[in-house]
Amino acid sequence: MEIKRAEKMGFCFGVAGAINLCNKVVSEKKFEGRLFILGMLVHNKNVTSDMEKKGFITLSEEDLKEGKINLQKKIQ
C-alpha cells in the first residue's frame, strides 16, 4: 500500500474566513472588552492557542446554558 500526502494543506474557506475575521478584530482594535468565540474555530491546537494569546475566550453552548459566564454588558 502506498500513502500519498497532499502537497498543499490548509483550512477550508469557512475556517480561513473565521480566523481572518478574528485576526482583523484584534488588529483593528474596534472592540473593547472581552472577545468570545462560540465553539472551536478549528480542531488545531496551534490555532486555538494563538486565539487565546490574542485574548479570545472559547465558549461552548453548554457554558452558555449553564451560565458559566455573564455576557451582559454593564451600562454605567
Number of C-alpha atoms within 10 A of each C-alpha: 3 3 4 6 6 5 5 5 7 7 10 9 9 11 14 13 13 14 18 12 12 17 15 12 13 17 10 8 9 8 9 7 7 9 16 15 15 12 11 13 18 16 8 9 9 10 14 18 12 12 21 15 10 14 14 17 16 16 15 14 10 9 13 13 9 9 10 11 10 8 10 6 7 5 4 3
